[in-house]
């Protein structure tokens, strides 16, 4: 096996999201985890899915890019780290606890859920807060289907999500290299969570979700910036309090609760008016920029969720 070398990424490619985190720690972590290096081209098990209700008529981003250009800080800060350093992560056996303000709290085995809910392929436009985008064919089922099983109480207003904490398999979580507070957490309003576009994905491109994309189950909310798509979920809690998300906790001036894609509201450090489509115009080139669409092109479906709200204040 070839020796692992930390990727040489031009400074223009360094994630603005993490620019203020201690990058050197992760390069050291990458070196230590070299023993766990895996081939990133391995395909997952095929899934049985049917075409879903939503698809965008745009070229899908090559699978190679979708699975090697990732943000998953539990495995490192560089875009290539999750594919290189997630080989030791074990997505089975896996359960998700759904609790809080519900009539029937329960813990579900992932394979039981996959057997119970028909999997749909949804081709979604995805827009990262860092101003790049992809088009990804996800395989999954609506979050609403899972929420229905636990019967949310009338008092529940929000849904909080939590990622697994497993430092022995996630080098970015180990005490020595820790940067964010773990677990990674996210939240949605209950009506956003129940919206038919909101998906729990267990696969992409018709195959089991690769570790670096959030195996075995992750959230996909296509009208919000990518950081809302919490990966490797182990707990979902219904609550009457607005839950904080990891980036809001870390840097509240820059990241809000809603995180709706909005070309008119700039991030404090960069414009959100345009985006670079990954896989177009060369992997590391600036490529042609395209305009970013309100609600990432899903305004017709979701704008009514926010009628009367000031989306500059509620960013
Ligand atoms: N979930 C966890 N647990 N940890 C993370 O670091 N990164 C988020 C989100 N979910 C992240 C996470 C960010 S910033 C983005 S852009 C998307 O995952 C990226 O998903 P992808 O790698 O499948 O494109």
py3Dmol code that shows the C-alpha trace and the ligand (Angstrom):
import py3Dmol

protein = """\
ATOM      1  CA  UNK A   1       0.000   0.000   0.000  1.00  0.00           C
ATOM      2  CA  UNK A   2       1.323   3.428  -0.928  1.00  0.00           C
ATOM      3  CA  UNK A   3       2.263   5.622   2.030  1.00  0.00           C
ATOM      4  CA  UNK A   4      -0.388   8.167   2.863  1.00  0.00           C
ATOM      5  CA  UNK A   5       0.563  11.793   2.390  1.00  0.00           C
ATOM      6  CA  UNK A   6      -1.647  14.646   3.527  1.00  0.00           C
ATOM      7  CA  UNK A   7      -3.331  16.093   0.433  1.00  0.00           C
ATOM      8  CA  UNK A   8      -1.747  19.191  -1.064  1.00  0.00           C
ATOM      9  CA  UNK A   9      -4.663  21.510  -1.523  1.00  0.00           C
ATOM     10  CA  UNK A  10      -4.201  25.029  -2.855  1.00  0.00           C
ATOM     11  CA  UNK A  11      -5.037  27.684  -0.288  1.00  0.00           C
ATOM     12  CA  UNK A  12      -7.997  28.738  -2.460  1.00  0.00           C
ATOM     13  CA  UNK A  13      -9.525  25.320  -1.737  1.00  0.00           C
ATOM     14  CA  UNK A  14      -9.188  25.441   2.027  1.00  0.00           C
ATOM     15  CA  UNK A  15     -12.606  25.467   3.547  1.00  0.00           C
ATOM     16  CA  UNK A  16     -13.649  28.870   4.829  1.00  0.00           C
ATOM     17  CA  UNK A  17     -15.946  27.029   7.259  1.00  0.00           C
ATOM     18  CA  UNK A  18     -12.980  25.690   9.128  1.00  0.00           C
ATOM     19  CA  UNK A  19     -10.353  28.309   8.354  1.00  0.00           C
ATOM     20  CA  UNK A  20     -10.316  29.356  11.982  1.00  0.00           C
ATOM     21  CA  UNK A  21      -9.974  25.810  13.292  1.00  0.00           C
ATOM     22  CA  UNK A  22      -6.511  24.455  13.953  1.00  0.00           C
ATOM     23  CA  UNK A  23      -5.718  22.822  10.667  1.00  0.00           C
ATOM     24  CA  UNK A  24      -2.353  21.474  11.690  1.00  0.00           C
ATOM     25  CA  UNK A  25      -3.942  19.203  14.280  1.00  0.00           C
ATOM     26  CA  UNK A  26      -5.850  17.459  11.539  1.00  0.00           C
ATOM     27  CA  UNK A  27      -2.842  17.007   9.325  1.00  0.00           C
ATOM     28  CA  UNK A  28      -1.194  15.265  12.280  1.00  0.00           C
ATOM     29  CA  UNK A  29      -4.320  13.160  12.772  1.00  0.00           C
ATOM     30  CA  UNK A  30      -4.283  12.193   9.120  1.00  0.00           C
ATOM     31  CA  UNK A  31      -0.713  10.973   9.505  1.00  0.00           C
ATOM     32  CA  UNK A  32      -1.566   8.846  12.549  1.00  0.00           C
ATOM     33  CA  UNK A  33      -4.566   7.306  10.871  1.00  0.00           C
ATOM     34  CA  UNK A  34      -2.587   6.305   7.792  1.00  0.00           C
ATOM     35  CA  UNK A  35      -2.938   2.648   8.800  1.00  0.00           C
ATOM     36  CA  UNK A  36      -6.662   2.906   8.215  1.00  0.00           C
ATOM     37  CA  UNK A  37      -6.298   4.108   4.631  1.00  0.00           C
ATOM     38  CA  UNK A  38      -8.837   2.463   2.350  1.00  0.00           C
ATOM     39  CA  UNK A  39      -9.614   2.441  -1.306  1.00  0.00           C
ATOM     40  CA  UNK A  40     -12.251   5.103  -1.781  1.00  0.00           C
ATOM     41  CA  UNK A  41     -13.538   3.577  -5.020  1.00  0.00           C
ATOM     42  CA  UNK A  42     -15.135   0.555  -3.319  1.00  0.00           C
ATOM     43  CA  UNK A  43     -18.850   0.444  -4.156  1.00  0.00           C
ATOM     44  CA  UNK A  44     -21.516  -0.021  -1.524  1.00  0.00           C
ATOM     45  CA  UNK A  45     -24.149  -2.759  -1.594  1.00  0.00           C
ATOM     46  CA  UNK A  46     -26.860  -2.066  -4.202  1.00  0.00           C
ATOM     47  CA  UNK A  47     -30.193  -0.818  -2.842  1.00  0.00           C
ATOM     48  CA  UNK A  48     -33.685  -1.446  -4.158  1.00  0.00           C
ATOM     49  CA  UNK A  49     -35.249   1.935  -4.843  1.00  0.00           C
ATOM     50  CA  UNK A  50     -38.006   3.448  -6.945  1.00  0.00           C
ATOM     51  CA  UNK A  51     -37.965   6.886  -8.588  1.00  0.00           C
ATOM     52  CA  UNK A  52     -39.121   9.451  -6.059  1.00  0.00           C
ATOM     53  CA  UNK A  53     -41.368  12.471  -6.274  1.00  0.00           C
ATOM     54  CA  UNK A  54     -38.546  14.954  -6.780  1.00  0.00           C
ATOM     55  CA  UNK A  55     -35.750  15.262  -9.274  1.00  0.00           C
ATOM     56  CA  UNK A  56     -33.938  18.162 -10.874  1.00  0.00           C
ATOM     57  CA  UNK A  57     -33.254  18.149 -14.566  1.00  0.00           C
ATOM     58  CA  UNK A  58     -29.543  18.877 -14.265  1.00  0.00           C
ATOM     59  CA  UNK A  59     -26.455  16.757 -14.795  1.00  0.00           C
ATOM     60  CA  UNK A  60     -25.686  14.743 -11.675  1.00  0.00           C
ATOM     61  CA  UNK A  61     -22.282  15.292 -10.071  1.00  0.00           C
ATOM     62  CA  UNK A  62     -19.930  12.335 -10.764  1.00  0.00           C
ATOM     63  CA  UNK A  63     -20.008   9.744  -7.974  1.00  0.00           C
ATOM     64  CA  UNK A  64     -16.251  10.094  -7.613  1.00  0.00           C
ATOM     65  CA  UNK A  65     -16.638  13.777  -6.661  1.00  0.00           C
ATOM     66  CA  UNK A  66     -19.646  13.140  -4.401  1.00  0.00           C
ATOM     67  CA  UNK A  67     -17.653  10.577  -2.421  1.00  0.00           C
ATOM     68  CA  UNK A  68     -14.235  12.269  -2.248  1.00  0.00           C
ATOM     69  CA  UNK A  69     -15.090  15.941  -1.688  1.00  0.00           C
ATOM     70  CA  UNK A  70     -16.790  15.943   1.711  1.00  0.00           C
ATOM     71  CA  UNK A  71     -17.284  17.865   4.911  1.00  0.00           C
ATOM     72  CA  UNK A  72     -17.347  15.442   7.833  1.00  0.00           C
ATOM     73  CA  UNK A  73     -15.228  16.952  10.567  1.00  0.00           C
ATOM     74  CA  UNK A  74     -15.314  13.800  12.678  1.00  0.00           C
ATOM     75  CA  UNK A  75     -12.821  12.500  10.089  1.00  0.00           C
ATOM     76  CA  UNK A  76     -10.744  15.625   9.505  1.00  0.00           C
ATOM     77  CA  UNK A  77     -10.849  19.124   8.074  1.00  0.00           C
ATOM     78  CA  UNK A  78      -9.733  18.622   4.483  1.00  0.00           C
ATOM     79  CA  UNK A  79     -12.285  17.676   1.853  1.00  0.00           C
ATOM     80  CA  UNK A  80     -10.387  14.462   1.091  1.00  0.00           C
ATOM     81  CA  UNK A  81     -10.035  13.337   4.733  1.00  0.00           C
ATOM     82  CA  UNK A  82     -13.478  11.707   5.183  1.00  0.00           C
ATOM     83  CA  UNK A  83     -12.920   9.361   2.214  1.00  0.00           C
ATOM     84  CA  UNK A  84      -9.372   8.535   3.348  1.00  0.00           C
ATOM     85  CA  UNK A  85      -9.891   8.268   7.104  1.00  0.00           C
ATOM     86  CA  UNK A  86     -13.345   6.709   7.521  1.00  0.00           C
ATOM     87  CA  UNK A  87     -12.359   3.146   6.589  1.00  0.00           C
ATOM     88  CA  UNK A  88     -12.436   1.927  10.200  1.00  0.00           C
ATOM     89  CA  UNK A  89     -15.902   3.318  10.871  1.00  0.00           C
ATOM     90  CA  UNK A  90     -18.552   0.605  11.404  1.00  0.00           C
ATOM     91  CA  UNK A  91     -22.060   1.587  10.271  1.00  0.00           C
ATOM     92  CA  UNK A  92     -23.580  -1.719  11.484  1.00  0.00           C
ATOM     93  CA  UNK A  93     -25.130  -2.674  13.822  1.00  0.00           C
ATOM     94  CA  UNK A  94     -26.912   0.689  14.151  1.00  0.00           C
ATOM     95  CA  UNK A  95     -29.917   2.017  16.014  1.00  0.00           C
ATOM     96  CA  UNK A  96     -31.627   5.415  16.108  1.00  0.00           C
ATOM     97  CA  UNK A  97     -33.366   6.544  19.267  1.00  0.00           C
ATOM     98  CA  UNK A  98     -36.397   8.803  18.706  1.00  0.00           C
ATOM     99  CA  UNK A  99     -37.583  10.427  21.925  1.00  0.00           C
ATOM    100  CA  UNK A 100     -38.694  13.640  23.621  1.00  0.00           C
ATOM    101  CA  UNK A 101     -42.205  15.051  23.071  1.00  0.00           C
ATOM    102  CA  UNK A 102     -43.698  11.985  21.418  1.00  0.00           C
ATOM    103  CA  UNK A 103     -46.418   9.534  22.424  1.00  0.00           C
ATOM    104  CA  UNK A 104     -44.378   6.470  21.451  1.00  0.00           C
ATOM    105  CA  UNK A 105     -40.630   6.914  21.971  1.00  0.00           C
ATOM    106  CA  UNK A 106     -38.679   4.054  20.431  1.00  0.00           C
ATOM    107  CA  UNK A 107     -35.296   2.829  19.291  1.00  0.00           C
ATOM    108  CA  UNK A 108     -35.206   1.614  15.701  1.00  0.00           C
ATOM    109  CA  UNK A 109     -32.773  -0.728  14.029  1.00  0.00           C
ATOM    110  CA  UNK A 110     -31.585   0.765  10.740  1.00  0.00           C
ATOM    111  CA  UNK A 111     -32.192  -2.397   8.706  1.00  0.00           C
ATOM    112  CA  UNK A 112     -35.719  -2.737  10.061  1.00  0.00           C
ATOM    113  CA  UNK A 113     -36.426   0.810   8.895  1.00  0.00           C
ATOM    114  CA  UNK A 114     -34.938   0.148   5.463  1.00  0.00           C
ATOM    115  CA  UNK A 115     -37.085  -2.983   5.144  1.00  0.00           C
ATOM    116  CA  UNK A 116     -40.213  -1.138   6.272  1.00  0.00           C
ATOM    117  CA  UNK A 117     -40.026   2.053   4.212  1.00  0.00           C
ATOM    118  CA  UNK A 118     -39.871   1.896   0.419  1.00  0.00           C
ATOM    119  CA  UNK A 119     -36.661   3.627  -0.654  1.00  0.00           C
ATOM    120  CA  UNK A 120     -36.998   6.419  -3.193  1.00  0.00           C
ATOM    121  CA  UNK A 121     -34.383   7.979  -5.423  1.00  0.00           C
ATOM    122  CA  UNK A 122     -34.488  11.770  -5.099  1.00  0.00           C
ATOM    123  CA  UNK A 123     -32.191  13.821  -7.323  1.00  0.00           C
ATOM    124  CA  UNK A 124     -31.511  16.980  -5.317  1.00  0.00           C
ATOM    125  CA  UNK A 125     -29.544  20.133  -5.914  1.00  0.00           C
ATOM    126  CA  UNK A 126     -27.245  20.574  -2.888  1.00  0.00           C
ATOM    127  CA  UNK A 127     -25.674  23.930  -1.949  1.00  0.00           C
ATOM    128  CA  UNK A 128     -22.894  24.198   0.633  1.00  0.00           C
ATOM    129  CA  UNK A 129     -22.503  27.343   2.745  1.00  0.00           C
ATOM    130  CA  UNK A 130     -18.978  27.533   1.266  1.00  0.00           C
ATOM    131  CA  UNK A 131     -20.494  28.477  -2.130  1.00  0.00           C
ATOM    132  CA  UNK A 132     -20.071  25.200  -3.997  1.00  0.00           C
ATOM    133  CA  UNK A 133     -22.808  22.867  -5.120  1.00  0.00           C
ATOM    134  CA  UNK A 134     -23.536  19.366  -6.394  1.00  0.00           C
ATOM    135  CA  UNK A 135     -26.499  17.432  -7.823  1.00  0.00           C
ATOM    136  CA  UNK A 136     -26.831  14.150  -5.951  1.00  0.00           C
ATOM    137  CA  UNK A 137     -29.108  11.147  -6.498  1.00  0.00           C
ATOM    138  CA  UNK A 138     -29.961  10.197  -2.918  1.00  0.00           C
ATOM    139  CA  UNK A 139     -31.794   7.044  -1.835  1.00  0.00           C
ATOM    140  CA  UNK A 140     -33.929   7.280   1.261  1.00  0.00           C
ATOM    141  CA  UNK A 141     -37.323   7.841   2.820  1.00  0.00           C
ATOM    142  CA  UNK A 142     -39.076  10.961   4.099  1.00  0.00           C
ATOM    143  CA  UNK A 143     -38.229  11.929   7.677  1.00  0.00           C
ATOM    144  CA  UNK A 144     -41.999  12.409   8.148  1.00  0.00           C
ATOM    145  CA  UNK A 145     -42.485   8.630   7.812  1.00  0.00           C
ATOM    146  CA  UNK A 146     -40.248   7.998  10.825  1.00  0.00           C
ATOM    147  CA  UNK A 147     -41.778  10.866  12.831  1.00  0.00           C
ATOM    148  CA  UNK A 148     -45.271   9.440  12.219  1.00  0.00           C
ATOM    149  CA  UNK A 149     -44.244   6.202  13.928  1.00  0.00           C
ATOM    150  CA  UNK A 150     -43.475   7.942  17.229  1.00  0.00           C
ATOM    151  CA  UNK A 151     -46.516  10.255  17.167  1.00  0.00           C
ATOM    152  CA  UNK A 152     -45.212  13.743  18.024  1.00  0.00           C
ATOM    153  CA  UNK A 153     -47.223  15.510  20.742  1.00  0.00           C
ATOM    154  CA  UNK A 154     -49.053  18.757  19.965  1.00  0.00           C
ATOM    155  CA  UNK A 155     -46.546  20.592  22.177  1.00  0.00           C
ATOM    156  CA  UNK A 156     -43.556  19.541  20.017  1.00  0.00           C
ATOM    157  CA  UNK A 157     -42.318  22.411  17.826  1.00  0.00           C
ATOM    158  CA  UNK A 158     -38.779  21.382  16.834  1.00  0.00           C
ATOM    159  CA  UNK A 159     -36.704  18.321  16.024  1.00  0.00           C
ATOM    160  CA  UNK A 160     -33.121  17.949  17.306  1.00  0.00           C
ATOM    161  CA  UNK A 161     -30.602  15.555  15.733  1.00  0.00           C
ATOM    162  CA  UNK A 162     -27.384  14.045  17.055  1.00  0.00           C
ATOM    163  CA  UNK A 163     -24.445  12.293  15.364  1.00  0.00           C
ATOM    164  CA  UNK A 164     -22.677   9.331  16.920  1.00  0.00           C
ATOM    165  CA  UNK A 165     -19.637   9.921  19.154  1.00  0.00           C
ATOM    166  CA  UNK A 166     -17.052   7.211  18.527  1.00  0.00           C
ATOM    167  CA  UNK A 167     -13.530   8.640  18.816  1.00  0.00           C
ATOM    168  CA  UNK A 168     -11.920   5.223  18.335  1.00  0.00           C
ATOM    169  CA  UNK A 169     -13.224   5.164  14.750  1.00  0.00           C
ATOM    170  CA  UNK A 170     -13.414   8.914  14.076  1.00  0.00           C
ATOM    171  CA  UNK A 171      -9.959  10.524  14.258  1.00  0.00           C
ATOM    172  CA  UNK A 172     -11.400  14.058  14.313  1.00  0.00           C
ATOM    173  CA  UNK A 173     -13.172  13.266  17.590  1.00  0.00           C
ATOM    174  CA  UNK A 174     -10.226  11.964  19.551  1.00  0.00           C
ATOM    175  CA  UNK A 175      -9.167  14.050  22.542  1.00  0.00           C
ATOM    176  CA  UNK A 176      -5.797  14.857  21.046  1.00  0.00           C
ATOM    177  CA  UNK A 177      -7.176  16.410  17.867  1.00  0.00           C
ATOM    178  CA  UNK A 178     -10.581  17.574  19.006  1.00  0.00           C
ATOM    179  CA  UNK A 179     -11.732  20.846  17.411  1.00  0.00           C
ATOM    180  CA  UNK A 180     -15.527  21.104  17.552  1.00  0.00           C
ATOM    181  CA  UNK A 181     -17.667  20.010  20.480  1.00  0.00           C
ATOM    182  CA  UNK A 182     -19.049  16.555  19.879  1.00  0.00           C
ATOM    183  CA  UNK A 183     -21.589  15.246  19.173  1.00  0.00           C
ATOM    184  CA  UNK A 184     -22.337  17.212  15.999  1.00  0.00           C
ATOM    185  CA  UNK A 185     -25.909  18.457  16.463  1.00  0.00           C
ATOM    186  CA  UNK A 186     -28.596  19.965  14.228  1.00  0.00           C
ATOM    187  CA  UNK A 187     -32.194  21.071  14.374  1.00  0.00           C
ATOM    188  CA  UNK A 188     -35.265  21.774  12.259  1.00  0.00           C
ATOM    189  CA  UNK A 189     -38.662  23.272  12.949  1.00  0.00           C
ATOM    190  CA  UNK A 190     -41.236  20.466  13.052  1.00  0.00           C
ATOM    191  CA  UNK A 191     -42.972  21.688   9.876  1.00  0.00           C
ATOM    192  CA  UNK A 192     -39.617  21.731   8.045  1.00  0.00           C
ATOM    193  CA  UNK A 193     -38.892  18.237   9.324  1.00  0.00           C
ATOM    194  CA  UNK A 194     -42.274  16.990   8.106  1.00  0.00           C
ATOM    195  CA  UNK A 195     -41.970  18.630   4.690  1.00  0.00           C
ATOM    196  CA  UNK A 196     -42.085  15.995   1.907  1.00  0.00           C
ATOM    197  CA  UNK A 197     -38.709  17.182   0.530  1.00  0.00           C
ATOM    198  CA  UNK A 198     -36.935  16.375   3.821  1.00  0.00           C
ATOM    199  CA  UNK A 199     -35.223  13.038   3.410  1.00  0.00           C
ATOM    200  CA  UNK A 200     -33.387  10.529   5.565  1.00  0.00           C
ATOM    201  CA  UNK A 201     -30.838   9.154   3.114  1.00  0.00           C
ATOM    202  CA  UNK A 202     -29.376   5.656   3.414  1.00  0.00           C
ATOM    203  CA  UNK A 203     -27.767   5.572  -0.016  1.00  0.00           C
ATOM    204  CA  UNK A 204     -26.575   7.499  -3.051  1.00  0.00           C
ATOM    205  CA  UNK A 205     -26.318   6.491  -6.695  1.00  0.00           C
ATOM    206  CA  UNK A 206     -28.358   3.385  -5.816  1.00  0.00           C
ATOM    207  CA  UNK A 207     -25.764   2.057  -3.365  1.00  0.00           C
ATOM    208  CA  UNK A 208     -25.474   1.932   0.411  1.00  0.00           C
ATOM    209  CA  UNK A 209     -24.306   5.294   1.759  1.00  0.00           C
ATOM    210  CA  UNK A 210     -20.488   5.428   1.947  1.00  0.00           C
ATOM    211  CA  UNK A 211     -19.015   6.231   5.379  1.00  0.00           C
ATOM    212  CA  UNK A 212     -17.754   9.631   4.232  1.00  0.00           C
ATOM    213  CA  UNK A 213     -21.261  10.709   3.176  1.00  0.00           C
ATOM    214  CA  UNK A 214     -22.803   9.901   6.563  1.00  0.00           C
ATOM    215  CA  UNK A 215     -23.382   6.151   6.796  1.00  0.00           C
ATOM    216  CA  UNK A 216     -25.641   4.555   7.632  1.00  0.00           C
ATOM    217  CA  UNK A 217     -28.251   7.344   7.751  1.00  0.00           C
ATOM    218  CA  UNK A 218     -28.119  11.107   7.329  1.00  0.00           C
ATOM    219  CA  UNK A 219     -30.427  14.061   6.879  1.00  0.00           C
ATOM    220  CA  UNK A 220     -30.913  15.792   3.495  1.00  0.00           C
ATOM    221  CA  UNK A 221     -32.721  19.159   3.382  1.00  0.00           C
ATOM    222  CA  UNK A 222     -32.128  20.511  -0.127  1.00  0.00           C
ATOM    223  CA  UNK A 223     -33.328  24.108   0.383  1.00  0.00           C
ATOM    224  CA  UNK A 224     -30.872  24.665   3.258  1.00  0.00           C
ATOM    225  CA  UNK A 225     -27.101  24.972   3.310  1.00  0.00           C
ATOM    226  CA  UNK A 226     -25.340  21.614   3.404  1.00  0.00           C
ATOM    227  CA  UNK A 227     -24.312  21.812   7.047  1.00  0.00           C
ATOM    228  CA  UNK A 228     -27.941  21.098   8.046  1.00  0.00           C
ATOM    229  CA  UNK A 229     -27.496  17.607   6.545  1.00  0.00           C
ATOM    230  CA  UNK A 230     -26.283  15.933   9.740  1.00  0.00           C
ATOM    231  CA  UNK A 231     -24.553  12.611   9.174  1.00  0.00           C
ATOM    232  CA  UNK A 232     -24.465   9.256  10.993  1.00  0.00           C
ATOM    233  CA  UNK A 233     -27.537  10.046  13.110  1.00  0.00           C
ATOM    234  CA  UNK A 234     -28.099   8.123  16.363  1.00  0.00           C
ATOM    235  CA  UNK A 235     -30.732  10.246  18.071  1.00  0.00           C
ATOM    236  CA  UNK A 236     -33.733  12.378  17.086  1.00  0.00           C
ATOM    237  CA  UNK A 237     -35.505  14.334  19.836  1.00  0.00           C
ATOM    238  CA  UNK A 238     -38.797  16.217  19.590  1.00  0.00           C
ATOM    239  CA  UNK A 239     -38.795  19.386  21.687  1.00  0.00           C
ATOM    240  CA  UNK A 240     -40.550  22.709  22.250  1.00  0.00           C
ATOM    241  CA  UNK A 241     -37.238  24.634  22.351  1.00  0.00           C
ATOM    242  CA  UNK A 242     -35.353  25.735  19.234  1.00  0.00           C
ATOM    243  CA  UNK A 243     -32.300  23.421  19.162  1.00  0.00           C
ATOM    244  CA  UNK A 244     -28.868  24.880  18.455  1.00  0.00           C
ATOM    245  CA  UNK A 245     -26.697  23.469  15.678  1.00  0.00           C
ATOM    246  CA  UNK A 246     -22.956  22.837  15.870  1.00  0.00           C
ATOM    247  CA  UNK A 247     -21.922  25.805  13.688  1.00  0.00           C
ATOM    248  CA  UNK A 248     -24.235  28.178  15.543  1.00  0.00           C
ATOM    249  CA  UNK A 249     -22.707  27.047  18.852  1.00  0.00           C
ATOM    250  CA  UNK A 250     -19.184  27.447  17.465  1.00  0.00           C
ATOM    251  CA  UNK A 251     -19.660  30.740  15.640  1.00  0.00           C
ATOM    252  CA  UNK A 252     -23.095  32.332  16.223  1.00  0.00           C
ATOM    253  CA  UNK A 253     -22.252  35.497  14.266  1.00  0.00           C
ATOM    254  CA  UNK A 254     -21.810  33.464  11.085  1.00  0.00           C
ATOM    255  CA  UNK A 255     -24.301  30.596  11.257  1.00  0.00           C
ATOM    256  CA  UNK A 256     -27.959  30.711  12.197  1.00  0.00           C
ATOM    257  CA  UNK A 257     -30.680  28.185  12.931  1.00  0.00           C
ATOM    258  CA  UNK A 258     -32.524  28.409   9.611  1.00  0.00           C
ATOM    259  CA  UNK A 259     -29.634  28.330   7.115  1.00  0.00           C
ATOM    260  CA  UNK A 260     -32.003  28.622   4.139  1.00  0.00           C
ATOM    261  CA  UNK A 261     -30.104  29.051   0.871  1.00  0.00           C
ATOM    262  CA  UNK A 262     -30.465  32.757   0.120  1.00  0.00           C
ATOM    263  CA  UNK A 263     -28.439  34.546  -2.584  1.00  0.00           C
ATOM    264  CA  UNK A 264     -29.458  37.903  -1.088  1.00  0.00           C
ATOM    265  CA  UNK A 265     -28.067  37.329   2.377  1.00  0.00           C
ATOM    266  CA  UNK A 266     -24.287  37.108   2.329  1.00  0.00           C
ATOM    267  CA  UNK A 267     -22.241  35.185   4.836  1.00  0.00           C
ATOM    268  CA  UNK A 268     -20.258  37.763   6.864  1.00  0.00           C
ATOM    269  CA  UNK A 269     -17.063  36.688   5.088  1.00  0.00           C
ATOM    270  CA  UNK A 270     -18.221  35.932   1.528  1.00  0.00           C
ATOM    271  CA  UNK A 271     -21.038  36.377  -0.984  1.00  0.00           C
ATOM    272  CA  UNK A 272     -23.780  33.786  -1.359  1.00  0.00           C
ATOM    273  CA  UNK A 273     -24.940  35.166  -4.732  1.00  0.00           C
ATOM    274  CA  UNK A 274     -23.148  32.553  -6.856  1.00  0.00           C
ATOM    275  CA  UNK A 275     -21.776  29.043  -6.530  1.00  0.00           C
ATOM    276  CA  UNK A 276     -19.259  26.714  -8.134  1.00  0.00           C
ATOM    277  CA  UNK A 277     -20.677  23.378  -9.322  1.00  0.00           C
ATOM    278  CA  UNK A 278     -18.268  20.630  -8.290  1.00  0.00           C
ATOM    279  CA  UNK A 279     -17.192  18.409 -11.185  1.00  0.00           C
ATOM    280  CA  UNK A 280     -17.635  21.145 -13.777  1.00  0.00           C
ATOM    281  CA  UNK A 281     -14.652  22.953 -15.254  1.00  0.00           C
ATOM    282  CA  UNK A 282     -12.029  20.768 -13.554  1.00  0.00           C
ATOM    283  CA  UNK A 283     -11.954  19.519  -9.976  1.00  0.00           C
ATOM    284  CA  UNK A 284      -9.611  22.143  -8.568  1.00  0.00           C
ATOM    285  CA  UNK A 285     -10.320  24.957 -11.005  1.00  0.00           C
ATOM    286  CA  UNK A 286     -12.561  27.836 -10.121  1.00  0.00           C
ATOM    287  CA  UNK A 287     -14.891  26.663 -12.911  1.00  0.00           C
ATOM    288  CA  UNK A 288     -17.830  28.653 -14.194  1.00  0.00           C
ATOM    289  CA  UNK A 289     -19.874  30.174 -11.407  1.00  0.00           C
ATOM    290  CA  UNK A 290     -23.638  29.963 -11.604  1.00  0.00           C
ATOM    291  CA  UNK A 291     -26.181  32.100  -9.801  1.00  0.00           C
ATOM    292  CA  UNK A 292     -27.484  30.681  -6.532  1.00  0.00           C
ATOM    293  CA  UNK A 293     -31.265  30.337  -6.465  1.00  0.00           C
ATOM    294  CA  UNK A 294     -33.567  31.389  -3.597  1.00  0.00           C
ATOM    295  CA  UNK A 295     -34.194  28.337  -1.398  1.00  0.00           C
ATOM    296  CA  UNK A 296     -31.746  26.578  -3.723  1.00  0.00           C
ATOM    297  CA  UNK A 297     -34.416  26.366  -6.440  1.00  0.00           C
ATOM    298  CA  UNK A 298     -37.087  24.885  -4.134  1.00  0.00           C
ATOM    299  CA  UNK A 299     -38.914  28.182  -3.417  1.00  0.00           C
ATOM    300  CA  UNK A 300     -42.155  26.931  -4.931  1.00  0.00           C
ATOM    301  CA  UNK A 301     -42.177  24.036  -2.498  1.00  0.00           C
ATOM    302  CA  UNK A 302     -40.963  25.705   0.698  1.00  0.00           C
ATOM    303  CA  UNK A 303     -41.194  29.528   0.591  1.00  0.00           C
ATOM    304  CA  UNK A 304     -44.632  29.387   2.236  1.00  0.00           C
ATOM    305  CA  UNK A 305     -43.056  27.868   5.361  1.00  0.00           C
ATOM    306  CA  UNK A 306     -41.439  31.269   5.991  1.00  0.00           C
ATOM    307  CA  UNK A 307     -44.154  33.716   4.957  1.00  0.00           C
ATOM    308  CA  UNK A 308     -44.086  36.807   7.126  1.00  0.00           C
ATOM    309  CA  UNK A 309     -40.601  36.058   8.460  1.00  0.00           C
ATOM    310  CA  UNK A 310     -37.647  38.409   8.044  1.00  0.00           C
ATOM    311  CA  UNK A 311     -35.128  36.077   6.403  1.00  0.00           C
ATOM    312  CA  UNK A 312     -32.249  38.494   7.048  1.00  0.00           C
ATOM    313  CA  UNK A 313     -32.833  38.348  10.803  1.00  0.00           C
ATOM    314  CA  UNK A 314     -33.653  34.630  10.662  1.00  0.00           C
ATOM    315  CA  UNK A 315     -30.628  33.536   8.621  1.00  0.00           C
TER     316      UNK A 315
END
"""
ligand_1 = """\
24
LIG
N -22.492 15.939 9.812
C -21.571 15.645 10.731
N -21.877 14.750 11.674
N -20.347 16.224 10.746
C -19.991 17.161 9.817
O -18.869 17.682 9.878
N -20.698 18.461 7.861
C -21.866 19.125 7.245
C -22.935 18.112 6.830
N -23.134 17.125 7.875
C -20.948 17.514 8.823
C -22.201 16.848 8.841
C -21.496 19.948 6.112
S -20.647 21.379 6.473
C -21.840 19.612 4.817
S -21.562 20.700 3.527
C -22.459 18.301 4.492
O -22.530 17.461 5.632
C -21.648 17.594 3.410
O -22.256 16.384 3.025
P -21.567 15.504 1.864
O -20.165 15.253 2.280
O -22.354 14.238 1.741
O -21.634 16.325 0.605
"""
view = py3Dmol.view(width=600, height=400)
view.addModel(protein, "pdb")
view.setStyle({"model": 0}, {"cartoon": {"style": "trace"}})
view.addModel(ligand_1, "xyz")
view.setStyle({"model": 1}, {"stick": {}})
view.zoomTo()
view.show()
